[in-house]
Amino acid sequence: MKNHNILILIIFICFSTLTRAEEVLDLDGMSIIGNRELPKALFIVPWKDPEAALAPDRPVNSLINDTLKPVDPDVFRRKLQYFDVVHKTD
């Protein structure tokens, strides 16, 4: 008799959880209504020039490391002479 009561209690517990699972929650939704007179258009305006896209195909770190490389004296003198010829002011 005691086992029979425990079995009935377990069956009632199982059915009570099944009935709770069938409950449906009804949540209030939200609706957003915009101004229907305005045109449906999107304008994306860049706020900055794309300078990074015009950069050479080298990573940024290599630009920093170029200043620390040793300079060939002959090449440097040639560049200075060329600069003087191009930017000569009378």
PDB file with one MODEL, atoms N, CA, C and O in Angstrom:
MODEL        1
ATOM      1  N   MET A   1       0.824  -1.194   0.000  1.00  0.00           N
ATOM      2  CA  MET A   1       0.000   0.000   0.000  1.00  0.00           C
ATOM      3  C   MET A   1       0.869   1.259   0.000  1.00  0.00           C
ATOM      4  O   MET A   1       0.555   2.255  -0.651  1.00  0.00           O
ATOM      5  N   LYS A   2       1.967   1.182   0.749  1.00  0.00           N
ATOM      6  CA  LYS A   2       2.851   2.332   0.828  1.00  0.00           C
ATOM      7  C   LYS A   2       3.503   2.596  -0.531  1.00  0.00           C
ATOM      8  O   LYS A   2       3.617   3.750  -0.945  1.00  0.00           O
ATOM      9  N   ASN A   3       3.933   1.538  -1.228  1.00  0.00           N
ATOM     10  CA  ASN A   3       4.527   1.685  -2.555  1.00  0.00           C
ATOM     11  C   ASN A   3       3.504   2.216  -3.550  1.00  0.00           C
ATOM     12  O   ASN A   3       3.839   2.980  -4.455  1.00  0.00           O
ATOM     13  N   HIS A   4       2.262   1.805  -3.372  1.00  0.00           N
ATOM     14  CA  HIS A   4       1.190   2.252  -4.250  1.00  0.00           C
ATOM     15  C   HIS A   4       0.970   3.762  -4.096  1.00  0.00           C
ATOM     16  O   HIS A   4       0.760   4.456  -5.091  1.00  0.00           O
ATOM     17  N   ASN A   5       1.015   4.271  -2.879  1.00  0.00           N
ATOM     18  CA  ASN A   5       0.846   5.709  -2.624  1.00  0.00           C
ATOM     19  C   ASN A   5       2.013   6.517  -3.208  1.00  0.00           C
ATOM     20  O   ASN A   5       1.814   7.599  -3.760  1.00  0.00           O
ATOM     21  N   ILE A   6       3.198   5.990  -3.081  1.00  0.00           N
ATOM     22  CA  ILE A   6       4.374   6.681  -3.626  1.00  0.00           C
ATOM     23  C   ILE A   6       4.286   6.732  -5.147  1.00  0.00           C
ATOM     24  O   ILE A   6       4.621   7.749  -5.756  1.00  0.00           O
ATOM     25  N   LEU A   7       3.837   5.635  -5.765  1.00  0.00           N
ATOM     26  CA  LEU A   7       3.692   5.589  -7.213  1.00  0.00           C
ATOM     27  C   LEU A   7       2.649   6.608  -7.685  1.00  0.00           C
ATOM     28  O   LEU A   7       2.867   7.297  -8.682  1.00  0.00           O
ATOM     29  N   ILE A   8       1.540   6.705  -6.990  1.00  0.00           N
ATOM     30  CA  ILE A   8       0.500   7.678  -7.345  1.00  0.00           C
ATOM     31  C   ILE A   8       1.024   9.108  -7.167  1.00  0.00           C
ATOM     32  O   ILE A   8       0.724   9.977  -7.985  1.00  0.00           O
ATOM     33  N   LEU A   9       1.788   9.356  -6.129  1.00  0.00           N
ATOM     34  CA  LEU A   9       2.366  10.678  -5.890  1.00  0.00           C
ATOM     35  C   LEU A   9       3.334  11.060  -7.015  1.00  0.00           C
ATOM     36  O   LEU A   9       3.331  12.203  -7.473  1.00  0.00           O
ATOM     37  N   ILE A  10       4.146  10.126  -7.451  1.00  0.00           N
ATOM     38  CA  ILE A  10       5.093  10.387  -8.541  1.00  0.00           C
ATOM     39  C   ILE A  10       4.346  10.677  -9.840  1.00  0.00           C
ATOM     40  O   ILE A  10       4.748  11.562 -10.595  1.00  0.00           O
ATOM     41  N   ILE A  11       3.269   9.949 -10.110  1.00  0.00           N
ATOM     42  CA  ILE A  11       2.478  10.178 -11.320  1.00  0.00           C
ATOM     43  C   ILE A  11       1.844  11.567 -11.286  1.00  0.00           C
ATOM     44  O   ILE A  11       1.844  12.264 -12.301  1.00  0.00           O
ATOM     45  N   PHE A  12       1.307  11.978 -10.147  1.00  0.00           N
ATOM     46  CA  PHE A  12       0.717  13.314 -10.025  1.00  0.00           C
ATOM     47  C   PHE A  12       1.766  14.411 -10.219  1.00  0.00           C
ATOM     48  O   PHE A  12       1.480  15.442 -10.826  1.00  0.00           O
ATOM     49  N   ILE A  13       2.965  14.194  -9.711  1.00  0.00           N
ATOM     50  CA  ILE A  13       4.036  15.186  -9.883  1.00  0.00           C
ATOM     51  C   ILE A  13       4.399  15.314 -11.360  1.00  0.00           C
ATOM     52  O   ILE A  13       4.601  16.422 -11.856  1.00  0.00           O
ATOM     53  N   CYS A  14       4.481  14.191 -12.058  1.00  0.00           N
ATOM     54  CA  CYS A  14       4.810  14.221 -13.490  1.00  0.00           C
ATOM     55  C   CYS A  14       3.732  14.948 -14.284  1.00  0.00           C
ATOM     56  O   CYS A  14       4.057  15.753 -15.158  1.00  0.00           O
ATOM     57  N   PHE A  15       2.471  14.688 -14.007  1.00  0.00           N
ATOM     58  CA  PHE A  15       1.394  15.342 -14.739  1.00  0.00           C
ATOM     59  C   PHE A  15       1.294  16.828 -14.396  1.00  0.00           C
ATOM     60  O   PHE A  15       0.908  17.634 -15.242  1.00  0.00           O
ATOM     61  N   SER A  16       1.635  17.189 -13.175  1.00  0.00           N
ATOM     62  CA  SER A  16       1.564  18.605 -12.808  1.00  0.00           C
ATOM     63  C   SER A  16       2.633  19.410 -13.559  1.00  0.00           C
ATOM     64  O   SER A  16       2.384  20.555 -13.936  1.00  0.00           O
ATOM     65  N   THR A  17       3.810  18.831 -13.780  1.00  0.00           N
ATOM     66  CA  THR A  17       4.838  19.544 -14.546  1.00  0.00           C
ATOM     67  C   THR A  17       4.451  19.621 -16.019  1.00  0.00           C
ATOM     68  O   THR A  17       4.786  20.601 -16.685  1.00  0.00           O
ATOM     69  N   LEU A  18       3.760  18.622 -16.540  1.00  0.00           N
ATOM     70  CA  LEU A  18       3.327  18.663 -17.930  1.00  0.00           C
ATOM     71  C   LEU A  18       2.272  19.741 -18.144  1.00  0.00           C
ATOM     72  O   LEU A  18       2.283  20.425 -19.167  1.00  0.00           O
ATOM     73  N   THR A  19       1.373  19.895 -17.199  1.00  0.00           N
ATOM     74  CA  THR A  19       0.349  20.926 -17.351  1.00  0.00           C
ATOM     75  C   THR A  19       0.959  22.318 -17.239  1.00  0.00           C
ATOM     76  O   THR A  19       0.491  23.243 -17.903  1.00  0.00           O
ATOM     77  N   ARG A  20       1.973  22.488 -16.430  1.00  0.00           N
ATOM     78  CA  ARG A  20       2.637  23.790 -16.330  1.00  0.00           C
ATOM     79  C   ARG A  20       3.379  24.122 -17.619  1.00  0.00           C
ATOM     80  O   ARG A  20       3.451  25.292 -17.996  1.00  0.00           O
ATOM     81  N   ALA A  21       3.923  23.138 -18.291  1.00  0.00           N
ATOM     82  CA  ALA A  21       4.661  23.377 -19.527  1.00  0.00           C
ATOM     83  C   ALA A  21       3.742  23.827 -20.648  1.00  0.00           C
ATOM     84  O   ALA A  21       4.210  24.440 -21.607  1.00  0.00           O
ATOM     85  N   GLU A  22       2.463  23.545 -20.560  1.00  0.00           N
ATOM     86  CA  GLU A  22       1.520  23.921 -21.603  1.00  0.00           C
ATOM     87  C   GLU A  22       1.023  25.353 -21.466  1.00  0.00           C
ATOM     88  O   GLU A  22       0.341  25.850 -22.362  1.00  0.00           O
ATOM     89  N   GLU A  23       1.346  26.026 -20.368  1.00  0.00           N
ATOM     90  CA  GLU A  23       0.900  27.405 -20.198  1.00  0.00           C
ATOM     91  C   GLU A  23       1.605  28.296 -21.219  1.00  0.00           C
ATOM     92  O   GLU A  23       2.812  28.182 -21.433  1.00  0.00           O
ATOM     93  N   VAL A  24       0.831  29.183 -21.845  1.00  0.00           N
ATOM     94  CA  VAL A  24       1.364  30.069 -22.869  1.00  0.00           C
ATOM     95  C   VAL A  24       1.503  31.465 -22.279  1.00  0.00           C
ATOM     96  O   VAL A  24       0.567  31.998 -21.685  1.00  0.00           O
ATOM     97  N   LEU A  25       2.679  32.043 -22.450  1.00  0.00           N
ATOM     98  CA  LEU A  25       2.903  33.402 -21.978  1.00  0.00           C
ATOM     99  C   LEU A  25       2.528  34.378 -23.084  1.00  0.00           C
ATOM    100  O   LEU A  25       2.946  34.213 -24.230  1.00  0.00           O
ATOM    101  N   ASP A  26       1.758  35.373 -22.750  1.00  0.00           N
ATOM    102  CA  ASP A  26       1.368  36.398 -23.711  1.00  0.00           C
ATOM    103  C   ASP A  26       2.061  37.695 -23.310  1.00  0.00           C
ATOM    104  O   ASP A  26       1.659  38.356 -22.353  1.00  0.00           O
ATOM    105  N   LEU A  27       3.106  38.052 -24.054  1.00  0.00           N
ATOM    106  CA  LEU A  27       3.867  39.256 -23.747  1.00  0.00           C
ATOM    107  C   LEU A  27       3.408  40.392 -24.644  1.00  0.00           C
ATOM    108  O   LEU A  27       3.095  40.190 -25.817  1.00  0.00           O
ATOM    109  N   ASP A  28       3.375  41.575 -24.080  1.00  0.00           N
ATOM    110  CA  ASP A  28       3.013  42.749 -24.870  1.00  0.00           C
ATOM    111  C   ASP A  28       4.168  43.091 -25.804  1.00  0.00           C
ATOM    112  O   ASP A  28       5.332  43.065 -25.405  1.00  0.00           O
ATOM    113  N   GLY A  29       3.837  43.405 -27.035  1.00  0.00           N
ATOM    114  CA  GLY A  29       4.855  43.755 -28.020  1.00  0.00           C
ATOM    115  C   GLY A  29       5.048  45.252 -28.110  1.00  0.00           C
ATOM    116  O   GLY A  29       4.456  46.015 -27.347  1.00  0.00           O
ATOM    117  N   MET A  30       5.880  45.665 -29.047  1.00  0.00           N
ATOM    118  CA  MET A  30       6.158  47.073 -29.239  1.00  0.00           C
ATOM    119  C   MET A  30       6.048  47.372 -30.732  1.00  0.00           C
ATOM    120  O   MET A  30       6.490  46.577 -31.562  1.00  0.00           O
ATOM    121  N   SER A  31       5.476  48.485 -31.063  1.00  0.00           N
ATOM    122  CA  SER A  31       5.404  48.878 -32.467  1.00  0.00           C
ATOM    123  C   SER A  31       6.033  50.256 -32.619  1.00  0.00           C
ATOM    124  O   SER A  31       5.785  51.159 -31.819  1.00  0.00           O
ATOM    125  N   ILE A  32       6.845  50.403 -33.652  1.00  0.00           N
ATOM    126  CA  ILE A  32       7.520  51.667 -33.929  1.00  0.00           C
ATOM    127  C   ILE A  32       6.974  52.201 -35.245  1.00  0.00           C
ATOM    128  O   ILE A  32       7.041  51.533 -36.277  1.00  0.00           O
ATOM    129  N   ILE A  33       6.443  53.390 -35.195  1.00  0.00           N
ATOM    130  CA  ILE A  33       5.873  54.008 -36.391  1.00  0.00           C
ATOM    131  C   ILE A  33       6.683  55.258 -36.689  1.00  0.00           C
ATOM    132  O   ILE A  33       6.788  56.151 -35.848  1.00  0.00           O
ATOM    133  N   GLY A  34       7.246  55.320 -37.866  1.00  0.00           N
ATOM    134  CA  GLY A  34       8.033  56.478 -38.265  1.00  0.00           C
ATOM    135  C   GLY A  34       7.186  57.481 -39.009  1.00  0.00           C
ATOM    136  O   GLY A  34       5.978  57.305 -39.165  1.00  0.00           O
ATOM    137  N   ASN A  35       7.826  58.523 -39.462  1.00  0.00           N
ATOM    138  CA  ASN A  35       7.156  59.552 -40.230  1.00  0.00           C
ATOM    139  C   ASN A  35       7.021  59.055 -41.664  1.00  0.00           C
ATOM    140  O   ASN A  35       8.030  58.835 -42.333  1.00  0.00           O
ATOM    141  N   ARG A  36       5.831  58.880 -42.134  1.00  0.00           N
ATOM    142  CA  ARG A  36       5.605  58.297 -43.457  1.00  0.00           C
ATOM    143  C   ARG A  36       5.773  59.314 -44.578  1.00  0.00           C
ATOM    144  O   ARG A  36       5.779  58.944 -45.752  1.00  0.00           O
ATOM    145  N   GLU A  37       5.910  60.585 -44.233  1.00  0.00           N
ATOM    146  CA  GLU A  37       6.074  61.607 -45.259  1.00  0.00           C
ATOM    147  C   GLU A  37       7.513  61.707 -45.747  1.00  0.00           C
ATOM    148  O   GLU A  37       7.761  62.181 -46.856  1.00  0.00           O
ATOM    149  N   LEU A  38       8.455  61.269 -44.935  1.00  0.00           N
ATOM    150  CA  LEU A  38       9.858  61.366 -45.320  1.00  0.00           C
ATOM    151  C   LEU A  38      10.220  60.263 -46.309  1.00  0.00           C
ATOM    152  O   LEU A  38       9.662  59.168 -46.239  1.00  0.00           O
ATOM    153  N   PRO A  39      11.135  60.532 -47.222  1.00  0.00           N
ATOM    154  CA  PRO A  39      11.541  59.487 -48.172  1.00  0.00           C
ATOM    155  C   PRO A  39      12.349  58.402 -47.473  1.00  0.00           C
ATOM    156  O   PRO A  39      13.001  58.644 -46.457  1.00  0.00           O
ATOM    157  N   LYS A  40      12.292  57.216 -48.035  1.00  0.00           N
ATOM    158  CA  LYS A  40      13.041  56.096 -47.470  1.00  0.00           C
ATOM    159  C   LYS A  40      14.392  56.034 -48.164  1.00  0.00           C
ATOM    160  O   LYS A  40      14.567  55.305 -49.141  1.00  0.00           O
ATOM    161  N   ALA A  41      15.342  56.799 -47.653  1.00  0.00           N
ATOM    162  CA  ALA A  41      16.674  56.852 -48.253  1.00  0.00           C
ATOM    163  C   ALA A  41      17.710  56.932 -47.143  1.00  0.00           C
ATOM    164  O   ALA A  41      17.440  57.442 -46.056  1.00  0.00           O
ATOM    165  N   LEU A  42      18.887  56.426 -47.433  1.00  0.00           N
ATOM    166  CA  LEU A  42      19.986  56.454 -46.478  1.00  0.00           C
ATOM    167  C   LEU A  42      21.197  57.043 -47.182  1.00  0.00           C
ATOM    168  O   LEU A  42      21.629  56.539 -48.219  1.00  0.00           O
ATOM    169  N   PHE A  43      21.739  58.106 -46.619  1.00  0.00           N
ATOM    170  CA  PHE A  43      22.921  58.743 -47.173  1.00  0.00           C
ATOM    171  C   PHE A  43      24.079  58.509 -46.218  1.00  0.00           C
ATOM    172  O   PHE A  43      24.026  58.924 -45.061  1.00  0.00           O
ATOM    173  N   ILE A  44      25.117  57.851 -46.694  1.00  0.00           N
ATOM    174  CA  ILE A  44      26.312  57.619 -45.889  1.00  0.00           C
ATOM    175  C   ILE A  44      27.378  58.586 -46.384  1.00  0.00           C
ATOM    176  O   ILE A  44      27.809  58.522 -47.535  1.00  0.00           O
ATOM    177  N   VAL A  45      27.796  59.480 -45.496  1.00  0.00           N
ATOM    178  CA  VAL A  45      28.768  60.496 -45.854  1.00  0.00           C
ATOM    179  C   VAL A  45      30.048  60.224 -45.067  1.00  0.00           C
ATOM    180  O   VAL A  45      30.014  60.181 -43.837  1.00  0.00           O
ATOM    181  N   PRO A  46      31.169  60.041 -45.751  1.00  0.00           N
ATOM    182  CA  PRO A  46      32.409  59.802 -45.011  1.00  0.00           C
ATOM    183  C   PRO A  46      32.846  61.067 -44.292  1.00  0.00           C
ATOM    184  O   PRO A  46      32.706  62.168 -44.824  1.00  0.00           O
ATOM    185  N   TRP A  47      33.364  60.915 -43.104  1.00  0.00           N
ATOM    186  CA  TRP A  47      33.781  62.062 -42.325  1.00  0.00           C
ATOM    187  C   TRP A  47      35.281  62.296 -42.425  1.00  0.00           C
ATOM    188  O   TRP A  47      35.794  63.288 -41.906  1.00  0.00           O
ATOM    189  N   LYS A  48      35.976  61.397 -43.082  1.00  0.00           N
ATOM    190  CA  LYS A  48      37.417  61.513 -43.168  1.00  0.00           C
ATOM    191  C   LYS A  48      37.883  60.960 -44.504  1.00  0.00           C
ATOM    192  O   LYS A  48      37.303  60.001 -45.013  1.00  0.00           O
ATOM    193  N   ASP A  49      38.932  61.558 -45.083  1.00  0.00           N
ATOM    194  CA  ASP A  49      39.479  61.054 -46.340  1.00  0.00           C
ATOM    195  C   ASP A  49      40.114  59.682 -46.125  1.00  0.00           C
ATOM    196  O   ASP A  49      40.702  59.433 -45.072  1.00  0.00           O
ATOM    197  N   PRO A  50      40.004  58.799 -47.099  1.00  0.00           N
ATOM    198  CA  PRO A  50      40.580  57.454 -46.948  1.00  0.00           C
ATOM    199  C   PRO A  50      42.080  57.454 -47.210  1.00  0.00           C
ATOM    200  O   PRO A  50      42.534  56.881 -48.200  1.00  0.00           O
ATOM    201  N   GLU A  51      42.862  58.094 -46.329  1.00  0.00           N
ATOM    202  CA  GLU A  51      44.307  58.161 -46.508  1.00  0.00           C
ATOM    203  C   GLU A  51      44.959  56.795 -46.329  1.00  0.00           C
ATOM    204  O   GLU A  51      45.957  56.499 -46.986  1.00  0.00           O
ATOM    205  N   ALA A  52      44.421  55.978 -45.467  1.00  0.00           N
ATOM    206  CA  ALA A  52      45.013  54.663 -45.229  1.00  0.00           C
ATOM    207  C   ALA A  52      44.909  53.782 -46.465  1.00  0.00           C
ATOM    208  O   ALA A  52      45.769  52.929 -46.684  1.00  0.00           O
ATOM    209  N   ALA A  53      43.880  53.969 -47.271  1.00  0.00           N
ATOM    210  CA  ALA A  53      43.729  53.162 -48.479  1.00  0.00           C
ATOM    211  C   ALA A  53      44.754  53.554 -49.533  1.00  0.00           C
ATOM    212  O   ALA A  53      45.093  52.743 -50.395  1.00  0.00           O
ATOM    213  N   LEU A  54      45.251  54.786 -49.476  1.00  0.00           N
ATOM    214  CA  LEU A  54      46.237  55.244 -50.447  1.00  0.00           C
ATOM    215  C   LEU A  54      47.667  54.907 -50.041  1.00  0.00           C
ATOM    216  O   LEU A  54      48.596  55.144 -50.814  1.00  0.00           O
ATOM    217  N   ALA A  55      47.858  54.365 -48.856  1.00  0.00           N
ATOM    218  CA  ALA A  55      49.193  54.027 -48.360  1.00  0.00           C
ATOM    219  C   ALA A  55      49.781  52.876 -49.170  1.00  0.00           C
ATOM    220  O   ALA A  55      49.041  52.103 -49.778  1.00  0.00           O
ATOM    221  N   PRO A  56      51.104  52.760 -49.180  1.00  0.00           N
ATOM    222  CA  PRO A  56      51.712  51.630 -49.898  1.00  0.00           C
ATOM    223  C   PRO A  56      51.335  50.306 -49.252  1.00  0.00           C
ATOM    224  O   PRO A  56      50.718  50.263 -48.187  1.00  0.00           O
ATOM    225  N   ASP A  57      51.718  49.240 -49.915  1.00  0.00           N
ATOM    226  CA  ASP A  57      51.329  47.906 -49.447  1.00  0.00           C
ATOM    227  C   ASP A  57      52.199  47.403 -48.298  1.00  0.00           C
ATOM    228  O   ASP A  57      52.316  46.195 -48.090  1.00  0.00           O
ATOM    229  N   ARG A  58      52.797  48.304 -47.568  1.00  0.00           N
ATOM    230  CA  ARG A  58      53.621  47.907 -46.433  1.00  0.00           C
ATOM    231  C   ARG A  58      52.834  48.097 -45.144  1.00  0.00           C
ATOM    232  O   ARG A  58      51.968  48.968 -45.066  1.00  0.00           O
ATOM    233  N   PRO A  59      53.131  47.289 -44.138  1.00  0.00           N
ATOM    234  CA  PRO A  59      52.467  47.509 -42.847  1.00  0.00           C
ATOM    235  C   PRO A  59      52.964  48.797 -42.191  1.00  0.00           C
ATOM    236  O   PRO A  59      54.032  49.305 -42.533  1.00  0.00           O
ATOM    237  N   VAL A  60      52.193  49.310 -41.263  1.00  0.00           N
ATOM    238  CA  VAL A  60      52.516  50.581 -40.613  1.00  0.00           C
ATOM    239  C   VAL A  60      53.825  50.479 -39.841  1.00  0.00           C
ATOM    240  O   VAL A  60      54.590  51.442 -39.802  1.00  0.00           O
ATOM    241  N   ASN A  61      54.095  49.339 -39.231  1.00  0.00           N
ATOM    242  CA  ASN A  61      55.320  49.183 -38.450  1.00  0.00           C
ATOM    243  C   ASN A  61      56.565  49.345 -39.308  1.00  0.00           C
ATOM    244  O   ASN A  61      57.587  49.819 -38.812  1.00  0.00           O
ATOM    245  N   SER A  62      56.510  48.967 -40.568  1.00  0.00           N
ATOM    246  CA  SER A  62      57.688  49.091 -41.421  1.00  0.00           C
ATOM    247  C   SER A  62      58.010  50.559 -41.692  1.00  0.00           C
ATOM    248  O   SER A  62      59.173  50.898 -41.909  1.00  0.00           O
ATOM    249  N   LEU A  63      57.007  51.434 -41.683  1.00  0.00           N
ATOM    250  CA  LEU A  63      57.257  52.860 -41.886  1.00  0.00           C
ATOM    251  C   LEU A  63      58.031  53.446 -40.713  1.00  0.00           C
ATOM    252  O   LEU A  63      58.868  54.329 -40.899  1.00  0.00           O
ATOM    253  N   ILE A  64      57.762  52.967 -39.527  1.00  0.00           N
ATOM    254  CA  ILE A  64      58.474  53.438 -38.343  1.00  0.00           C
ATOM    255  C   ILE A  64      59.906  52.922 -38.364  1.00  0.00           C
ATOM    256  O   ILE A  64      60.830  53.656 -38.015  1.00  0.00           O
ATOM    257  N   ASN A  65      60.100  51.687 -38.763  1.00  0.00           N
ATOM    258  CA  ASN A  65      61.427  51.082 -38.753  1.00  0.00           C
ATOM    259  C   ASN A  65      62.318  51.621 -39.860  1.00  0.00           C
ATOM    260  O   ASN A  65      63.536  51.478 -39.762  1.00  0.00           O
ATOM    261  N   ASP A  66      61.778  52.234 -40.908  1.00  0.00           N
ATOM    262  CA  ASP A  66      62.593  52.788 -41.987  1.00  0.00           C
ATOM    263  C   ASP A  66      63.474  53.935 -41.499  1.00  0.00           C
ATOM    264  O   ASP A  66      64.569  54.129 -42.027  1.00  0.00           O
ATOM    265  N   THR A  67      63.033  54.682 -40.523  1.00  0.00           N
ATOM    266  CA  THR A  67      63.830  55.807 -40.036  1.00  0.00           C
ATOM    267  C   THR A  67      65.056  55.343 -39.272  1.00  0.00           C
ATOM    268  O   THR A  67      66.011  56.105 -39.124  1.00  0.00           O
ATOM    269  N   LEU A  68      65.053  54.124 -38.788  1.00  0.00           N
ATOM    270  CA  LEU A  68      66.169  53.619 -38.001  1.00  0.00           C
ATOM    271  C   LEU A  68      67.183  52.838 -38.829  1.00  0.00           C
ATOM    272  O   LEU A  68      68.170  52.345 -38.282  1.00  0.00           O
ATOM    273  N   LYS A  69      66.960  52.716 -40.134  1.00  0.00           N
ATOM    274  CA  LYS A  69      67.892  51.979 -40.987  1.00  0.00           C
ATOM    275  C   LYS A  69      69.140  52.822 -41.252  1.00  0.00           C
ATOM    276  O   LYS A  69      69.059  54.050 -41.294  1.00  0.00           O
ATOM    277  N   PRO A  70      70.289  52.175 -41.431  1.00  0.00           N
ATOM    278  CA  PRO A  70      71.495  52.940 -41.769  1.00  0.00           C
ATOM    279  C   PRO A  70      71.389  53.530 -43.176  1.00  0.00           C
ATOM    280  O   PRO A  70      70.739  52.966 -44.056  1.00  0.00           O
ATOM    281  N   VAL A  71      72.037  54.666 -43.366  1.00  0.00           N
ATOM    282  CA  VAL A  71      71.957  55.389 -44.632  1.00  0.00           C
ATOM    283  C   VAL A  71      73.270  55.199 -45.394  1.00  0.00           C
ATOM    284  O   VAL A  71      74.355  55.290 -44.819  1.00  0.00           O
ATOM    285  N   ASP A  72      73.154  54.936 -46.690  1.00  0.00           N
ATOM    286  CA  ASP A  72      74.331  54.858 -47.554  1.00  0.00           C
ATOM    287  C   ASP A  72      74.756  56.291 -47.886  1.00  0.00           C
ATOM    288  O   ASP A  72      73.956  57.051 -48.431  1.00  0.00           O
ATOM    289  N   PRO A  73      75.990  56.677 -47.571  1.00  0.00           N
ATOM    290  CA  PRO A  73      76.398  58.076 -47.765  1.00  0.00           C
ATOM    291  C   PRO A  73      76.326  58.540 -49.218  1.00  0.00           C
ATOM    292  O   PRO A  73      75.910  59.668 -49.482  1.00  0.00           O
ATOM    293  N   ASP A  74      76.722  57.688 -50.162  1.00  0.00           N
ATOM    294  CA  ASP A  74      76.689  58.098 -51.572  1.00  0.00           C
ATOM    295  C   ASP A  74      75.260  58.334 -52.054  1.00  0.00           C
ATOM    296  O   ASP A  74      74.989  59.306 -52.759  1.00  0.00           O
ATOM    297  N   VAL A  75      74.360  57.454 -51.675  1.00  0.00           N
ATOM    298  CA  VAL A  75      72.955  57.594 -52.076  1.00  0.00           C
ATOM    299  C   VAL A  75      72.353  58.835 -51.431  1.00  0.00           C
ATOM    300  O   VAL A  75      71.573  59.553 -52.058  1.00  0.00           O
ATOM    301  N   PHE A  76      72.716  59.084 -50.184  1.00  0.00           N
ATOM    302  CA  PHE A  76      72.179  60.249 -49.484  1.00  0.00           C
ATOM    303  C   PHE A  76      72.657  61.548 -50.144  1.00  0.00           C
ATOM    304  O   PHE A  76      71.864  62.472 -50.326  1.00  0.00           O
ATOM    305  N   ARG A  77      73.960  61.630 -50.509  1.00  0.00           N
ATOM    306  CA  ARG A  77      74.488  62.818 -51.188  1.00  0.00           C
ATOM    307  C   ARG A  77      73.801  63.024 -52.534  1.00  0.00           C
ATOM    308  O   ARG A  77      73.488  64.155 -52.906  1.00  0.00           O
ATOM    309  N   ARG A  78      73.567  61.938 -53.260  1.00  0.00           N
ATOM    310  CA  ARG A  78      72.897  62.033 -54.558  1.00  0.00           C
ATOM    311  C   ARG A  78      71.475  62.575 -54.391  1.00  0.00           C
ATOM    312  O   ARG A  78      71.026  63.403 -55.184  1.00  0.00           O
ATOM    313  N   LYS A  79      70.775  62.109 -53.365  1.00  0.00           N
ATOM    314  CA  LYS A  79      69.407  62.602 -53.110  1.00  0.00           C
ATOM    315  C   LYS A  79      69.419  64.080 -52.735  1.00  0.00           C
ATOM    316  O   LYS A  79      68.540  64.835 -53.148  1.00  0.00           O
ATOM    317  N   LEU A  80      70.421  64.496 -51.946  1.00  0.00           N
ATOM    318  CA  LEU A  80      70.512  65.909 -51.575  1.00  0.00           C
ATOM    319  C   LEU A  80      70.792  66.787 -52.791  1.00  0.00           C
ATOM    320  O   LEU A  80      70.214  67.865 -52.930  1.00  0.00           O
ATOM    321  N   GLN A  81      71.669  66.330 -53.662  1.00  0.00           N
ATOM    322  CA  GLN A  81      71.963  67.095 -54.876  1.00  0.00           C
ATOM    323  C   GLN A  81      70.720  67.196 -55.762  1.00  0.00           C
ATOM    324  O   GLN A  81      70.429  68.258 -56.312  1.00  0.00           O
ATOM    325  N   TYR A  82      70.004  66.110 -55.896  1.00  0.00           N
ATOM    326  CA  TYR A  82      68.775  66.122 -56.702  1.00  0.00           C
ATOM    327  C   TYR A  82      67.741  67.075 -56.098  1.00  0.00           C
ATOM    328  O   TYR A  82      67.072  67.812 -56.821  1.00  0.00           O
ATOM    329  N   PHE A  83      67.618  67.056 -54.781  1.00  0.00           N
ATOM    330  CA  PHE A  83      66.672  67.946 -54.106  1.00  0.00           C
ATOM    331  C   PHE A  83      67.049  69.406 -54.350  1.00  0.00           C
ATOM    332  O   PHE A  83      66.187  70.245 -54.612  1.00  0.00           O
ATOM    333  N   ASP A  84      68.352  69.699 -54.261  1.00  0.00           N
ATOM    334  CA  ASP A  84      68.801  71.079 -54.492  1.00  0.00           C
ATOM    335  C   ASP A  84      68.512  71.527 -55.916  1.00  0.00           C
ATOM    336  O   ASP A  84      68.128  72.676 -56.136  1.00  0.00           O
ATOM    337  N   VAL A  85      68.691  70.638 -56.887  1.00  0.00           N
ATOM    338  CA  VAL A  85      68.438  70.993 -58.281  1.00  0.00           C
ATOM    339  C   VAL A  85      66.945  71.228 -58.512  1.00  0.00           C
ATOM    340  O   VAL A  85      66.563  72.182 -59.190  1.00  0.00           O
ATOM    341  N   VAL A  86      66.121  70.378 -57.962  1.00  0.00           N
ATOM    342  CA  VAL A  86      64.671  70.485 -58.183  1.00  0.00           C
ATOM    343  C   VAL A  86      64.087  71.697 -57.462  1.00  0.00           C
ATOM    344  O   VAL A  86      63.228  72.388 -58.011  1.00  0.00           O
ATOM    345  N   HIS A  87      64.536  71.957 -56.260  1.00  0.00           N
ATOM    346  CA  HIS A  87      63.959  73.034 -55.449  1.00  0.00           C
ATOM    347  C   HIS A  87      64.870  74.265 -55.406  1.00  0.00           C
ATOM    348  O   HIS A  87      64.908  74.980 -54.404  1.00  0.00           O
ATOM    349  N   LYS A  88      65.570  74.498 -56.452  1.00  0.00           N
ATOM    350  CA  LYS A  88      66.486  75.628 -56.506  1.00  0.00           C
ATOM    351  C   LYS A  88      65.689  76.929 -56.545  1.00  0.00           C
ATOM    352  O   LYS A  88      64.819  77.113 -57.396  1.00  0.00           O
ATOM    353  N   THR A  89      65.998  77.828 -55.611  1.00  0.00           N
ATOM    354  CA  THR A  89      65.320  79.133 -55.575  1.00  0.00           C
ATOM    355  C   THR A  89      66.308  80.201 -56.014  1.00  0.00           C
ATOM    356  O   THR A  89      67.434  80.244 -55.519  1.00  0.00           O
ATOM    357  N   ASP A  90      65.902  81.058 -56.931  1.00  0.00           N
ATOM    358  CA  ASP A  90      66.790  82.126 -57.437  1.00  0.00           C
ATOM    359  C   ASP A  90      66.552  83.410 -56.703  1.00  0.00           C
ATOM    360  O   ASP A  90      67.204  84.415 -56.989  1.00  0.00           O
TER     361      ASP A  90
ENDMDL
END
